[in-house]
Amino acid sequence: MAYTVVYTTPSGERSEDHPDHVRAIERALTFSGMGASDVHVRTAAGRVYRAPGEMPDLLQAEGGAGHEAGSPILNS
């Protein structure tokens, strides 16, 4: 499944595609932490998860490494 990270900078909206949900989460958290606005991950099915608050929901919904408590992905 493809995941699109979307974020807004002073120069406009940007996006990047990732084949892996964990990498998309990492990038969304990075952009959010750098001060980008309206950061979210859109799945191929059209579901939108806002960063940083809904990243645990995305990780749980898509499964895979990092969904357990204490994950370095969500606790960095």
Secondary structure, 3 states (H helix, E strand, C coil): CCEEEEEEECCEEEEEEECCHHHHHHHHHHHHHCCCEEEEEEECCCCEEECCCCHHHHHHHHCCCCCCCCCCCCCC
